[in-house]
């Protein structure tokens, strides 16, 4: 293969290949009698690996170290690794296209790019005009994409999300929007919100799901004073219940 052919095959520019030769990252092949470089399949495999590693954010020095670790490996092994990597990329692209198709099919503003597990959970929640309920559902997107642990949590939340009684609690929280932070309704509502969450939810919370520094303060700032006091009490009760 000539330099233009291998560049097209791997998906890089001829200029990039010449740079890799210049810095010693890619060995320069022998030239044919006509002066053109003659690239082999192994050169293409090596170049593809360089491209993949640089796309992952590795510096050229780091790429050189990674390639040194592969020295002496059989070509079939390297090809198998590259094929497996392409299969992973293909699966990821297919999933992203599936989610994109859902977004394109929905009316504007009726959906957002969330995981299938969270989308299924939100589908169970009845329609509501409650600002507090809408905010709570938005907050769920912050923990989205947490893998199997997140899927277990969403499954545990399913019955709660579908419970109409929860909407009544959200509406009572809405009523505190203009109330002072010492409103007598606060402790009663906080206790009822905590009691509404089943034990299965706490069992499904991933152990590594630590709250990021500053998150609690940022979350409370989203609410009016009386509402923030309810949410603060609920969060503290949840932490105590989770430790238990």
N, C-alpha and C positions, 0 to 999 in steps of 0.2 A: 504493500500500500504506500502511496505517496502521502506527504504531509497533509494535503487538502482532504484526501480520502479518509485518513484516520481521524482527522479533526471532525469531519462530518459524522463519522461513525460514533465517536464518543460524545460529541456535543460540546466541543470546545473550539477555540479559534486557533488557527495556525500560529498566530502571534504568541498565544499562551504556551503552545508547545515549544516554540523557540526559546521562550523565557525559561521554561523548565529545563531545557538543555543547558542554557547559560548558567543557571544556578546549580547545576549538577543534580537536579532532582530526578530527571529522566535521562537515562543514558542515550547518547546520540547514536543511531544505528549506522551501519555501514552504508556507503553510497554505491549506487550502481555505476556502471561505466559511463552512463550519460550524466552523472553528477547528482541525480536525485537520491534522496534518502529512501531506503527500503524498510518500511515498518512491518513488523510481524504481528501475529495474533497476541503473543505475550506482551508486546509493546502496547497494544490496544487495551489489554486487560490492566496493565500497570497504569496507563493514562486514565482509564476509567476510575481506578481506585484513587488516584490523585485528585481527580475532579470531585469524587464523592466526599473525600476527607476535607477538601477545601470548602465545599458547600456546607459541611458541618461546623465550620468556623475554625478549623485548625490552621495554624500558621504553617508556612512552608517548612520551617525547621521541625515542627511537630509531625508534619506529614512524612518528612524524611525519616524520622525515628520510627514511625509506624510501619513504613515500608521496609525498614531494616529488619523489623521483627518477622516479616513475611519471607525473608530471604531463604531460598532453598525449598519452599513449599511447592508441591506439585501443581501444575497448571490446572488440573481438574478440580483440586480443592479450592483454588482461588476463584475459578469460574462458578463453582457451587455456592460459595459465599456471596458473590456478586448477584447470582440469580435469586438467592434467598432475600437479599437486601431489596432487590427490585420488586419481589413479590410483596414484601412488607409495604413498600411505597405504593404499589398498585392497590393493595387492600385499603390503605389510608385514603388514597384519592377516591376510591369507590365509595367509602363511607362519607367523605366530605361532599361528593356529588349527590349522594342520596339525601343528605340533610339540606343541601342547596335546593334540590327539587321540591322538598317540602316547603321551604321558604318561598319559592317562586309560585307554588300553587296556592298559597294562602293569600287572602286579601291583605293589603298594606296595614301594618300595625297589629295584626292578629297573632303573630308568632315571632319568635326570635331564635337565633342559633344556639340551641341547648342540646344536651345529650338526649338520646332516645329514652333513657330511663327517667330523666327529669321531665321530658315532654309527656311521657305516660302519666307521671304523677300529677302534673298540672292539668291534664285532660280530665282527671277525676274530680277536680275542684269545681263546684258549681259556680255559675256566673254570679258576679256581685259588683256592686258599685262602691264597696267599702274601700276607702283609701288605705286603711291599715292592712287589709287583706292583700291589696295589690302590692304594697310595699314589702310585705312578708314574702310574697312569691318572687319578687325581684331579688330579695336577699338570698334566696335559694340558688340563684345563678352564680353566686360567689363561691359556693362549694361544689359547683358542678364539675364534672369530669374527674372525680376523685377515684375512679376505678371501681372494682368490685365492692369496696366499702361504701362508696356513694350509692351504688345500686341497692345494697341491702338497706341503707337508710331510707331511700326513696320508697322501697317496698313497705317498710315499717310505717312510713308516714301516710301511705295510701288510704287506710280506713279513716284516719284523722282528717285528711284533706277532703274526703267525701262526706264528712259528717256535717249536716246543716247546723248543728248546735255550735260548731266552731264559728260560723258566720255571725251568730248572735253575739259571741264574745268580741269579735272584731268590731262589730257595730257599737258595742259599749265602749270599746277603746276609742272609736271615732268621736264619741260624745264628749271625751275628755280633751278635745283639741283646744278648747278655750278655757279650760279649768286650771286652777292654781296647783302647784306641786304638792300641796298638802290636802287635796280633795279627799274626803272620807271614802269615796268609792274606790280609791286606788288599791288598798290592801286586799279588799274582797275580790276585785277583778284579777289581780295578780295571782291570788291563791287559786281561783277557778281556772285560769289559764294553765298553771302548772299542773293541776289535777287532771286537766283534759288530755295531757300527753301520756300515752301508755308506756309501760316499762320497756316494751319491745323497741321503742325508738332509742332509748338510752343504750340498750344492748347492741344496737346497730351502729352507733356512732363510732367511727374509726378511732382507735387508740392514739394514732399519730395526729389527730385533728386538733392540735393546739391552736388557741386563738392568737392571731398575730398581734404584736404590740401596737397599741393605739386603736385597734379595731373596735373595742367596746365603746370608747369615747366617740369615735366617728359614727358608730351606729346610733348611739343615744342622741347625737346632735341632729339626727334626721327627724326627731319627734318633737312635739310641743312639750313643755315642762311636765305636765301631769302624765302624759303618755310615756315620756321618757322614764318617769319614776316607776310606772308599771313594768315597762320593759326591763329596767334595771333590776327590779325585784325578781322578775321571772328568770333573767339570766343567772342571778346569784343562786336562786333555788335550783336551777338546772345543774349548775356546777356542783352544788352540794349533793344533789341526787345522783349525778354521774359518778362522783367519787365514792358514793355509798354502794 
